[in-house]
Structure formats: C-alpha cells, structure tokens
Amino acid sequence: MFADDEARILTEAATRDGVLDPELLDSLVRRRERGEPPEHIVGGVEFAGLRLSVGPGVFIPRRRSAFLAGLAVEAVETRAPRAVLVEAFCGVAPIAAVVAARLGTSAARLVAVDHRAEALTHARINLPADALVMRAVVPDGLSTVLDDAGVLGSVDVLAAVAPYVPTASRALLPAEAVDHEPADSHDGGQDGLDAVRGLLAGARRWGAPGGVVLCECHRGQAPAAQAFAADLGFGCRVHHSDDGQTAVVEVLVPR
Ligand SMILES: C[S@@+](CC[C@H](N)C(=O)[O-])C[C@H]1O[C@@H](n2cnc3c(N)ncnc32)[C@H](O)[C@@H]1O
C-alpha cells in the first residue's frame, strides 16, 4: 500500500459525519508509526470487491486469495443449490464471504471453522446470519464440528488458506505480519504443508462423493502436495494464479 493510500484510509477512519477528529487521527497515526497494519487500525480490508471486517490479533486476508475464492465460487456453482461449503482455517472467512456475495445465500450452506475466537468474531460479521461459524482445532476437531453441523461426509467444497509458510521462512515475512498476526496463522511446519496434508488426509471422511478440496499454497509447494494426494489415491490438479506465485491444489473425493 502506498503512503498516500494509507494517509487517505486513516483520515477517512478519523472522519465522523464529514467532520475530521484531529485527536482520533493523531492516535491512529501513532499506532501506524508503531508498525500496526492499517487494516487492523481501521478495522477493515478490501477483498475481491468486498469490504471485510478485521481487527487486531487476526490474519488479514491477502489479495492473492481472491484466486482461491473464484475457484470456490465455480465449485459451489456446479454443485448448487444448497451445496455445503466449508472454509477451514477460515480466519475472518474471506472465501465463504465471496461465495455468499457472488452466489447468494441460497446457493450454499456455509460453515467456517477456525481455532481463534478473535477471528471468528469478524467471520460472523462478514458472513450471512445463517452461516455456521464454529471454533475447532483443524484437522483433529473438524469431524466433531461437522457432525454437530449435520454435514459430516457431505461437504461438497472444502476450501482453505491454511498456514503454509515453512517455519524457517516466517522470519522473512514483513514485520507487520510477524509482529501483528498470530504465528500460527503463518507457520505450516518444516515444509509449510503440515496443515494442507491434514486436510487432504481427512477429505474422504468429511467430503461428499464427488466433492472437492481446494487448498491454497505457494506454487513451489504444489508438486509435494500433489504427490501426497496421489499417495492417498486422489485425483488431483493444480491451478496457477497469474501472480506467478500462488497455486491452488484441487483434490476430488472419489464417488
Ligand atoms: C493463513 S490464515 C488464513 C485465514 C483466512 N482463510 C484468510 O485467507 O484470510 C490461517 C488461519 O488458520 C488458523 N489456524 C491455525 N492453526 C489452526 C488450527 N490448528 N486449527 C484451526 N485453525 C487454525 C489461524 O487462526 C488463521 O486464522
């Protein structure tokens, strides 16, 4: 984000009913000077044409994940009406929010799952009132919450931006991310794929026959994720984003 954009965003956030509050602006600028991300300060982020609620202590959805959101929309569309979409590791639930905004609330039954209460507070704001927003540790606790939601074994689309940064690479992320987003929202273990493997390993238990799992990763991680899926006996393909970095691994649950 450019400095001009930041200045505009903070000024807008300090303006109430058309009147600038200089003290509020001063406090927002001081938070920014201490390195806090603008999105946390103003409580919102633009994502795929939506304005989503975010705040301190949660992962800020990245623009690159709009690619996964588009694929999730297509996958739900082909399985509508009332396909079951689960966003695992949902954070503030950007993927489910895009599906609801593009296809309407009757196209999919939405379930969003994360282990962090702060993230789920924002997910509830970002999703329609009938979405199920559930707290669980993934993958171990996912069967239980899907069972509670009545969708265990009938998930049509499981979409996730799981933590996928290799542990040793987290220190290389921008300071804003390292200092202001939870470590467990980035850290995906030694090769970054621990959480992705956990999702693929559970796909048969959670998914409907013919269902699909869509996991974002870095394009350099995709071959290892694809090989893991093949070992599990899944058909798998990889979608590459135009940004040259982002990939989405798509796994089909056998019929
Ligand atoms: C990379 S962030 C993605 C969030 C959201 N999908 C997005 O794109 O903005 C990963 C999320 O996984 C959550 N998380 C990390 N480990 C988890 C676990 N074992 N079980 C459930 N959620 C977890 C974090 O709280 C964080 O919200």
PDBQT file of the ligand as one rigid body, heavy atoms in Angstrom, charges set to zero:
ROOT
HETATM    1  C1  LIG A 301      -3.303 -18.133   6.740  1.00  0.00    +0.000 C 
HETATM    2  S1  LIG A 301      -4.590 -17.743   7.876  1.00  0.00    +0.000 S 
HETATM    3  C2  LIG A 301      -5.928 -17.745   6.711  1.00  0.00    +0.000 C 
HETATM    4  C3  LIG A 301      -7.182 -17.130   7.216  1.00  0.00    +0.000 C 
HETATM    5  C4  LIG A 301      -8.236 -16.919   6.117  1.00  0.00    +0.000 C 
HETATM    6  N1  LIG A 301      -8.551 -18.169   5.461  1.00  0.00    +0.000 N 
HETATM    7  C5  LIG A 301      -7.759 -15.897   5.129  1.00  0.00    +0.000 C 
HETATM    8  O1  LIG A 301      -7.391 -16.236   3.996  1.00  0.00    +0.000 OA
HETATM    9  O2  LIG A 301      -7.735 -14.712   5.483  1.00  0.00    +0.000 OA
HETATM   10  C6  LIG A 301      -4.735 -19.277   8.724  1.00  0.00    +0.000 C 
HETATM   11  C7  LIG A 301      -5.811 -19.337   9.811  1.00  0.00    +0.000 C 
HETATM   12  O3  LIG A 301      -5.734 -20.645  10.394  1.00  0.00    +0.000 OA
HETATM   13  C8  LIG A 301      -5.992 -20.546  11.779  1.00  0.00    +0.000 C 
HETATM   14  N2  LIG A 301      -5.374 -21.728  12.373  1.00  0.00    +0.000 N 
HETATM   15  C9  LIG A 301      -4.053 -22.009  12.502  1.00  0.00    +0.000 A 
HETATM   16  N3  LIG A 301      -3.876 -23.236  13.004  1.00  0.00    +0.000 NA
HETATM   17  C10 LIG A 301      -5.126 -23.743  13.191  1.00  0.00    +0.000 A 
HETATM   18  C11 LIG A 301      -5.618 -24.997  13.655  1.00  0.00    +0.000 A 
HETATM   19  N4  LIG A 301      -4.797 -25.996  14.016  1.00  0.00    +0.000 N 
HETATM   20  N5  LIG A 301      -6.941 -25.186  13.702  1.00  0.00    +0.000 NA
HETATM   21  C12 LIG A 301      -7.804 -24.213  13.326  1.00  0.00    +0.000 A 
HETATM   22  N6  LIG A 301      -7.408 -23.005  12.874  1.00  0.00    +0.000 NA
HETATM   23  C13 LIG A 301      -6.080 -22.783  12.796  1.00  0.00    +0.000 A 
HETATM   24  C14 LIG A 301      -5.422 -19.225  12.204  1.00  0.00    +0.000 C 
HETATM   25  O4  LIG A 301      -6.084 -18.748  13.357  1.00  0.00    +0.000 OA
HETATM   26  C15 LIG A 301      -5.698 -18.354  10.958  1.00  0.00    +0.000 C 
HETATM   27  O5  LIG A 301      -6.905 -17.668  11.103  1.00  0.00    +0.000 OA
ENDROOT
TORSDOF 0
